[in-house]
Amino acid sequence: MKTELAQSFRRLEYRPPVYTFGQVELDIALDPARTIVKSKIEVLPGNSFEPGAPMVLVGQELEFVSLRINGEAHRRFELTPETLTIHSLPKEGAEKFTLEIISICVPEKNTSLMGLYVSNGNFFTQCEAEGFRKITYFLDRPDVMARYRVTLQAPEAQYPVLLSNGNLLKEEKLPNGWHSATWEDPFPKPSYLFALVAGKLECIEETITTSSGAKKLLQIWVEPHDLQKTRHAMDSLIASIHWDEKRFGLELDLERFMIVAVGDFNMGAMENKGLNIFNTKFVLAQPETATDADFANIESVVAHEYFHNWTGNRVTCQDWFQLSLKEGLTVFRDQEFSADQMGSESGRAVKRIEDVRLLRQLQFPEDAGPMAHPIRPDEYQEINNFYTVTVYEKGSEVVRMYQTLLGRDGFRKGMDLYFQRHDGQAVTCDDFLAAMADANGKDLSQFKNWYSQAGTPRVKVDGQYDAANKQYRLTLTQSCAPTPGQAEKKPFHIRLKVCLITAGNDQVEQLLELTESTQTWTFDHIEDRPVLSINRNFSAPVNIDFEQSEEDLLTLLSSDDDPFNRWEAGQKLAMQMILNNRLPDSALINAYREILLDPNLDPAFKELALTLPAESYLYEQCKSVDPQKIFAARISFRKELAKQLQLEWAALYQQNQTPGPFKSDAINSGKRALKNLALSMLLDADPKIWAPMARNQFQIADNMTDRYAALAALVMHGAKGAAECLEDFYKRFADDALVIDKWFALQSSRPPVEGLESTLNEVKRLREHPAFKLNNPNRARSVIHVFCANNPASFHQADGSGYAFWAESVLALDPINPQVAARLARALDRWRLFAEPYQSKMKAALEQVAACQTLSPDVKEVVSKALGI
């Protein structure tokens, strides 16, 4: 098969801008069918300037109107569909001059949701990574940082609220019912951080006092009917601001900080300077319509985008290869914030387990697939495809390793030096590493391998106890499999927390630094054979190859004082038994029983400990995956667990009720999580006996967590009454888009149930439902993505029907929204891991998509790399 080679961008080919911008003034007359953008730009020579060099601006889907330089019409230019190249610049470009451009865009036709677009009659923008070029011609790159003054004009009746970055300077009434607002951002920023919003919106607002005594106005803008759902987001924002002051000494630097929620949005949220734009999913919450997971996600995402104000905005990326500089660092910061909000050490442990579980289910497979890349990629074709779990989640783990090695105080010293050196600059991952090293007098040169090498390192463990000499010898050998473009790997600098657990249960943690291919450590005065607890608290993002006996794993499950490794031991035991098609034996059942009955353990930890490894994680432990065999073995294991502990599940269901007003705190959330796991397990044990209890919970629930969990238990088990409850749920919440997303997603995620129609047929019906909209990212994800990416047992059918549906859906989405289509395309990129007949049918589906002559660069890159073409 032949395919046109896409343009590649390479990190080592980076060159500073030939020209740069000082002051940018934008005058934008908003009209859905014809928005007129007037830009007035102060142009200066850049760091790679050469006299006489033309200036090349980028623009997409724009109508060019006029060009002036220093107030005079200028006609020495070339125009293509994506560039505006300007020749014969004043003084050959060596001195400052003023550039004025008028162009037109059509927001109502912008289904890509990049640049300026319309959602439900309101205007919004999304400019990261390369959306600003859909608004006006510009040097749309992150290392061109300018100060912006923006005047927005629009008909006041339709668009009473006009927002942009920074501080509001003035508002004016204009002729013909129009009005204007002028905003100024005092801080230089790249174009990807530009934002505007206009429409019929209302806000909740608070005024807070920062640590320096300054008053700050906080606003969250939403459509009027959603105003009552913003309190939790506001509380999360206030908590984030105070936490960043306390933990890192970073204060809010603008007079006001605004969040705006929109229902059509490709991402979760965007950190535009002072004007964050959010997917409604990560703003709107009240107990009747949002689950505990929703409340937690809102807290995390609000924090993440606010923390970007310093790690991403005040200090930004030199180029898009440095994306993890801001994203990995900021994910680490939001994880630390959320862990602190849990209120206890056990709560922190629960958060850590949740973060690692996400990493291993999503990022480890990416690291082992055709789209594998370092956290700082060396090459890409479409930057939108590199907003990945590797850049974000693995990037966060790399940042966490700095703190593990340097300690909290040392990490803070590094952060302080980083801002002292680079505030107001566009910098690189190397600059961050240098600040950490210099602030602590530490040689971190080998640590750079984490930035340059893809793949998940494997650490082979060999532990030998010498009873005669009372010594324990620990030998660690590291390796990393080849990844695309990287056949050979240098040793990583790996920090591993370890502990030797002896019969006396003495537990002293040590930090080992593995820097060579193989290293050995000797521990003296060990009185009896110890059980090794390694990679405690997941101190390094690696795979551990350690053939521990089931007896040792049971010891860790019952006795390890590291909550993560206690959870990990249970996961390993369950994984080994499932992959060997074994049911849980009496020893494991008793260990689980002890955990469930332990009054000193957090309910949230119990819920995590009894949740089995995900199918996607089990796949990664196999050389050749038969998805139906793994599904059957996992279901059988879970049913046995449910039956053997049926009395305990019934007792836990009653003991973990949360009467009284709903609270989204960690304690009550943990109780609901354990209670609802118990409910699901009881239906696993005997759906006929326990389904009435689920139906009762569905009817009487006063919060979405309990109502949705009960509905999920009924639907997932094909229990009696599931259809009636689904219909009831839809009628109750038909006017709430986010809740209906849940309704769609639940049906799309149902695994195969004997006696019920295939989930694929149900998904096809859902696509024809009047409430389904392919051009809404949330709705497309709730039906198509959930089925293809999150429902492996129903998706991976031997007849290939799921793959045919995937191909049809990718091709339908691509012309509408390439970003959303490319995310869906990733569902088949690990096709080589699967056994026949799955493998060949997956390949055929990929080839069907690749054969399309009009594929976007986003999708083309994914399917080409998956096929190796």
HUPEHU-V948548 format. One record per backbone hydrogen bond with DSSP energy under -0.5 kcal/mol. NH is the residue of the N-H (numbers start at 1). CO is the residue of the C=O. If there is no record, write none. Layout:
nh = {NH	NH}
co = {CO	CO}
This chain:
nh = {9	11	13	14	20	22	24	25	26	27	28	28	29	29	30	30	34	35	36	36	37	37	38	38	39	39	40	41	42	43	43	44	46	48	49	52	53	55	56	57	57	58	59	60	61	63	64	65	66	68	69	70	72	74	77	78	80	84	85	86	86	87	87	92	93	94	95	97	99	100	101	102	103	104	105	107	108	109	110	111	113	115	117	118	119	122	123	124	126	131	132	134	135	136	138	140	141	144	145	146	146	147	148	149	150	151	152	152	153	154	156	159	161	162	163	165	166	167	169	169	170	172	174	177	178	179	180	181	182	183	184	185	186	189	193	194	197	198	199	201	202	204	206	208	208	210	213	216	217	218	218	219	220	221	222	226	227	229	230	234	235	236	237	238	239	240	241	242	243	244	245	246	247	248	249	250	251	257	258	259	260	261	262	265	270	273	275	276	277	278	279	280	282	283	284	285	289	290	295	296	297	298	299	300	301	302	303	304	305	306	307	308	309	310	311	312	312	313	314	315	316	318	322	323	324	325	326	326	327	328	329	330	331	332	333	334	335	336	337	338	339	340	341	342	342	343	348	349	350	351	352	353	354	355	356	357	358	359	360	361	362	363	363	364	366	367	368	369	370	372	375	376	377	380	385	386	387	388	392	393	394	395	396	397	398	399	400	401	402	402	403	404	405	406	407	410	411	412	413	414	415	416	417	418	419	420	421	422	423	424	425	427	427	432	433	434	435	436	437	438	439	440	440	441	441	442	444	448	448	449	450	451	452	453	457	458	459	460	460	461	462	464	466	466	467	470	471	472	473	474	474	475	475	476	476	477	478	479	483	486	494	494	495	496	496	498	499	500	501	501	502	502	505	509	510	512	512	514	514	515	519	521	523	524	526	527	531	532	533	534	535	536	538	539	542	543	545	545	546	548	553	554	555	556	557	558	559	560	563	566	567	568	569	570	571	572	573	574	575	576	577	578	579	580	581	582	589	590	591	592	593	594	595	596	597	598	598	599	601	606	607	608	609	610	611	612	618	619	620	621	622	625	627	630	631	632	633	634	635	636	637	638	639	640	641	642	643	644	645	646	649	650	651	652	653	654	655	656	657	669	670	671	672	673	674	675	676	677	678	679	680	681	682	683	684	685	686	687	689	690	691	693	694	695	696	697	698	699	700	701	704	705	707	708	709	710	711	712	713	714	715	716	717	718	719	722	725	726	727	728	729	730	731	732	733	734	734	736	737	740	741	742	743	744	745	746	747	748	749	750	756	762	763	764	765	766	767	768	768	769	772	776	777	780	781	782	783	784	785	786	787	788	789	790	790	791	794	795	796	797	800	804	805	806	807	808	809	810	811	812	813	814	815	816	817	821	822	823	824	825	826	826	827	828	829	831	833	834	835	838	839	841	842	843	844	845	846	847	848	849	850	851	852	855	860	861	862	863	864	865	866	867	868	869}
co = {380	378	10	11	44	42	147	40	149	38	26	151	27	36	28	153	31	105	29	34	35	103	27	36	37	101	25	99	23	41	97	20	18	17	46	92	50	86	54	55	84	138	82	133	81	104	62	102	102	100	72	98	69	67	75	85	83	57	78	55	84	76	85	89	90	91	90	43	41	68	39	66	37	63	35	105	32	106	107	109	110	126	124	107	122	119	198	117	115	127	127	131	132	132	58	138	139	141	143	144	189	22	185	24	183	26	150	181	28	179	177	155	199	160	197	195	273	184	167	182	182	180	178	174	175	154	172	152	170	150	167	148	184	146	190	191	163	123	161	199	222	220	218	206	216	214	210	208	255	206	216	257	204	259	202	223	224	226	227	230	231	232	233	234	235	236	237	238	239	240	241	242	243	244	245	244	249	217	274	219	276	221	278	263	277	193	272	258	270	260	268	262	279	280	280	229	286	286	291	292	293	294	295	296	297	298	299	300	301	302	303	304	306	307	307	310	315	308	309	310	425	427	319	320	375	322	322	323	323	324	324	326	327	328	329	330	331	332	333	334	335	336	337	338	339	340	344	345	346	347	348	349	350	351	352	353	354	355	356	357	358	358	359	359	362	363	364	366	829	369	450	451	375	9	382	383	384	386	388	389	389	390	392	393	394	395	396	397	398	399	399	400	401	402	403	406	407	408	409	410	411	412	413	414	415	416	417	418	419	314	422	316	425	428	429	430	431	432	433	434	435	436	437	437	438	437	442	444	445	446	447	448	448	449	455	479	543	458	477	545	475	473	464	471	465	466	466	523	464	472	521	462	473	474	519	460	517	458	486	483	492	514	493	494	512	510	533	508	499	531	500	506	502	507	498	496	510	494	512	513	476	474	472	522	470	525	501	530	499	532	497	497	535	536	540	457	459	543	544	546	549	550	551	552	553	554	555	556	561	562	563	564	565	566	567	568	569	570	571	572	573	574	575	576	578	577	585	586	587	588	589	590	591	592	593	594	595	597	598	602	603	604	605	606	608	610	614	615	616	618	619	833	625	626	627	628	629	630	631	632	633	634	635	636	637	638	639	640	641	643	645	646	647	648	649	650	651	652	654	665	666	667	668	669	670	671	672	673	674	675	676	677	678	679	680	681	682	683	686	686	687	690	690	691	692	693	694	695	696	697	287	290	703	704	705	706	707	708	709	710	711	712	713	715	714	719	721	722	723	724	725	726	727	728	729	730	731	733	735	736	737	738	739	740	741	742	743	744	745	747	753	758	759	760	761	762	763	764	765	766	769	773	775	776	777	778	779	780	780	781	783	784	785	785	786	787	791	791	792	795	797	800	801	802	803	804	805	806	807	808	809	810	811	813	813	817	818	819	820	821	822	823	824	825	826	828	830	831	625	835	835	837	838	839	840	841	842	843	844	845	846	847	849	852	856	857	858	859	860	861	862	863	864	864}
